[in-house]
């Protein structure tokens, strides 16, 4: 896992250094009919949306991703956008404390979710596909789907490892220059990463399901 973290950090470093590359001196004129390419960096707050419990912690953690994109103009106002990214979900502190992790100050903590986010980091691959609308030259909105695959690990209790996932992705971006954009995106999963049911006080049946979500800030450079 450390090797993958080093690769991700190196990718982010190269991404930032590349702003000084010869590409930065290319003409700002962009052909609206030409396929364009991009690379981006995203920093996100990721959490689980737990439905069915009276209350639940968010299991929030940091996510980092880098990737490349391809943009196909569809006229003067729309683009078809896709790409490929690799990301890292950073582990967080457990909601449990004591020895051996038997106490918690939060209600309705699911041990399987807590172990998933606190035991180790997680790597994932994503393929987004979205339609982008540009009402103004510097402003754009996008909406579409995001396909995710969580790489496997050796934790049997991990609810993410080796799991495919699909969800809705939407966002807005603003062009700082002709080639650099900042954006805000939100993802909400359409597939359950965990579901089940249990009885409370041997009488009340509680059914629940859990989905992934994240909100991220992005910086993107087209070329």
C-alpha positions as CSV (number, residue, x, y, z in Angstrom):
1,X,0.0,0.0,0.0
2,X,2.9,2.4,0.7
3,X,4.1,2.0,-2.8
4,X,0.8,3.1,-4.2
5,X,0.7,6.1,-1.9
6,X,4.2,7.1,-3.1
7,X,3.0,6.8,-6.7
8,X,0.0,8.9,-6.0
9,X,2.1,11.6,-4.2
10,X,4.6,11.6,-7.1
11,X,1.7,12.0,-9.6
12,X,0.4,15.0,-7.7
13,X,3.9,16.5,-7.6
14,X,4.4,16.0,-11.4
15,X,0.9,17.4,-12.0
16,X,1.8,20.7,-10.2
17,X,5.3,20.9,-11.8
18,X,3.8,20.5,-15.3
19,X,2.3,24.0,-15.1
20,X,5.8,25.2,-16.0
21,X,6.0,22.8,-18.9
22,X,6.2,24.0,-22.6
23,X,2.4,23.5,-22.8
24,X,1.9,26.6,-20.8
25,X,3.2,28.7,-23.7
26,X,0.8,27.2,-26.3
27,X,-1.6,29.7,-27.9
28,X,-4.8,30.3,-25.9
29,X,-6.9,29.9,-29.0
30,X,-9.0,26.7,-28.7
31,X,-10.8,25.2,-31.7
32,X,-14.4,24.5,-30.6
33,X,-14.6,21.4,-32.9
34,X,-11.3,19.9,-31.7
35,X,-11.1,17.1,-29.2
36,X,-9.2,18.4,-26.1
37,X,-7.4,16.6,-23.3
38,X,-7.0,17.5,-19.7
39,X,-5.4,16.4,-16.4
40,X,-6.8,17.2,-13.0
41,X,-6.3,16.9,-9.3
42,X,-9.1,16.5,-6.8
43,X,-9.3,16.8,-3.0
44,X,-12.6,15.5,-1.5
45,X,-14.5,14.8,1.7
46,X,-15.9,11.3,1.4
47,X,-18.6,9.8,3.6
48,X,-21.1,7.0,3.9
49,X,-24.8,7.8,3.6
50,X,-26.5,5.3,6.1
51,X,-30.2,5.0,5.5
52,X,-32.6,3.3,7.9
53,X,-31.0,4.1,11.3
54,X,-32.4,6.7,13.6
55,X,-29.0,8.4,13.5
56,X,-25.6,7.5,12.2
57,X,-22.1,9.0,12.0
58,X,-20.8,10.0,8.6
59,X,-17.6,7.9,8.6
60,X,-16.0,10.9,6.8
61,X,-12.5,10.7,5.5
62,X,-10.2,12.4,3.0
63,X,-10.0,11.4,-0.6
64,X,-7.3,12.4,-3.2
65,X,-7.4,11.7,-6.9
66,X,-5.5,12.5,-10.0
67,X,-6.5,11.7,-13.6
68,X,-6.7,12.5,-17.3
69,X,-9.7,13.5,-19.3
70,X,-11.0,13.7,-22.9
71,X,-13.4,16.4,-24.0
72,X,-15.4,16.2,-27.2
73,X,-17.3,19.4,-28.1
74,X,-20.9,19.0,-29.2
75,X,-21.5,22.3,-30.8
76,X,-20.7,25.6,-29.1
77,X,-22.5,25.0,-25.7
78,X,-22.1,21.3,-24.9
79,X,-19.2,18.9,-24.3
80,X,-19.1,15.1,-23.8
81,X,-16.5,14.5,-21.1
82,X,-14.9,11.3,-19.9
83,X,-11.5,10.1,-18.5
84,X,-9.7,7.9,-16.1
85,X,-8.5,8.6,-12.6
86,X,-6.8,6.8,-9.7
87,X,-7.6,7.8,-6.1
88,X,-6.8,7.2,-2.5
89,X,-9.3,7.1,0.3
90,X,-7.2,8.0,3.4
91,X,-8.0,6.1,6.6
92,X,-9.4,7.9,9.6
93,X,-9.5,7.4,13.3
94,X,-11.9,4.8,14.6
95,X,-15.1,5.7,16.5
96,X,-14.2,3.1,19.0
97,X,-11.6,3.4,21.8
98,X,-10.3,1.4,24.7
99,X,-8.9,-2.1,24.7
100,X,-9.8,-3.9,22.6
101,X,-11.9,-1.0,21.0
102,X,-15.1,-1.7,22.9
103,X,-16.4,1.8,23.7
104,X,-17.7,4.6,21.5
105,X,-19.3,8.0,22.0
106,X,-21.4,7.8,18.8
107,X,-24.7,6.1,18.4
108,X,-25.5,3.4,15.8
109,X,-21.9,2.8,14.8
110,X,-21.6,-0.2,12.5
111,X,-18.3,-2.1,13.3
112,X,-17.9,-3.2,9.7
113,X,-18.1,0.4,8.4
114,X,-15.8,1.7,11.1
115,X,-13.2,-1.0,10.4
116,X,-13.4,-0.2,6.7
117,X,-12.5,3.4,7.1
118,X,-10.1,3.1,10.0
119,X,-8.0,-0.1,9.3
120,X,-6.2,1.0,6.2
121,X,-6.1,3.2,3.1
122,X,-8.1,2.3,0.0
123,X,-7.2,2.7,-3.7
124,X,-9.8,3.0,-6.4
125,X,-10.1,3.6,-10.1
126,X,-12.8,5.8,-11.7
127,X,-14.2,6.4,-15.1
128,X,-16.6,9.4,-15.2
129,X,-18.9,10.1,-18.2
130,X,-20.8,13.3,-18.2
131,X,-22.4,16.0,-20.4
132,X,-21.1,19.5,-19.9
133,X,-23.0,22.7,-20.6
134,X,-21.2,26.0,-21.1
135,X,-23.7,28.9,-20.9
136,X,-20.8,31.3,-20.7
137,X,-17.2,30.9,-21.9
138,X,-15.8,30.7,-18.4
139,X,-18.7,28.9,-16.6
140,X,-19.7,25.3,-17.1
141,X,-22.0,22.8,-15.5
142,X,-21.8,19.0,-15.8
143,X,-23.9,16.0,-15.0
144,X,-23.5,12.3,-15.5
145,X,-22.3,9.0,-14.1
146,X,-19.2,7.9,-12.4
147,X,-18.0,4.3,-12.5
148,X,-15.7,3.2,-9.6
149,X,-13.8,0.1,-8.7
150,X,-12.2,-0.4,-5.3
151,X,-9.0,-2.4,-5.5
152,X,-9.0,-5.6,-3.4
153,X,-7.1,-6.0,-0.1
154,X,-6.5,-8.7,2.5
155,X,-9.2,-7.5,5.0
156,X,-12.1,-9.9,5.1
157,X,-14.3,-7.3,7.0
158,X,-13.7,-4.6,4.4
159,X,-17.0,-3.5,2.7
160,X,-15.2,-1.7,-0.1
161,X,-12.4,-4.0,-1.2
162,X,-12.9,-5.5,-4.7
163,X,-16.3,-3.8,-5.1
164,X,-17.6,-2.1,-8.3
165,X,-19.8,0.9,-7.8
166,X,-21.8,3.4,-9.9
167,X,-23.2,6.8,-9.0
168,X,-24.4,10.2,-10.1
169,X,-21.9,13.0,-10.6
170,X,-22.6,16.7,-10.9
171,X,-20.6,19.8,-10.7
172,X,-19.7,23.3,-11.7
173,X,-16.4,24.8,-12.8
174,X,-15.0,28.2,-13.6
175,X,-12.1,29.1,-15.9
176,X,-9.4,31.0,-14.2
177,X,-7.5,31.2,-17.6
178,X,-8.1,29.7,-21.0
179,X,-6.6,26.4,-19.8
180,X,-7.0,26.2,-16.1
181,X,-10.3,25.6,-14.3
182,X,-11.3,25.2,-10.7
183,X,-14.5,23.2,-9.9
184,X,-16.8,21.8,-7.3
185,X,-18.3,18.3,-7.7
186,X,-20.6,16.0,-5.8
187,X,-21.0,12.3,-6.2
188,X,-23.8,10.1,-4.8
189,X,-23.8,6.3,-5.2
190,X,-26.6,4.4,-6.8
191,X,-25.4,1.0,-5.6
192,X,-25.4,-0.2,-2.0
193,X,-22.0,-1.0,-0.5
194,X,-23.7,-2.6,2.5
195,X,-27.3,-3.5,3.4
196,X,-29.0,-5.6,6.1
197,X,-31.6,-5.8,8.8
198,X,-31.8,-6.5,12.5
199,X,-34.2,-6.5,15.4
200,X,-34.2,-3.9,18.2
201,X,-35.5,-5.2,21.6
202,X,-36.6,-8.3,19.8
203,X,-39.6,-6.4,18.3
204,X,-38.6,-3.6,16.0
205,X,-37.1,-4.6,12.6
206,X,-34.6,-2.1,11.2
207,X,-33.6,-2.4,7.6
208,X,-30.7,-0.3,6.4
209,X,-28.5,0.3,3.4
210,X,-25.3,2.3,2.9
211,X,-24.1,4.3,-0.1
212,X,-21.0,6.2,-0.9
213,X,-20.8,10.0,-1.5
214,X,-18.2,12.7,-1.8
215,X,-17.8,16.4,-2.4
216,X,-14.6,17.6,-3.9
217,X,-12.7,20.6,-5.2
218,X,-10.8,20.1,-8.4
219,X,-8.2,21.9,-10.4
220,X,-8.0,21.0,-14.1
221,X,-5.7,21.9,-17.0
222,X,-6.7,21.4,-20.6
223,X,-4.2,21.1,-23.5
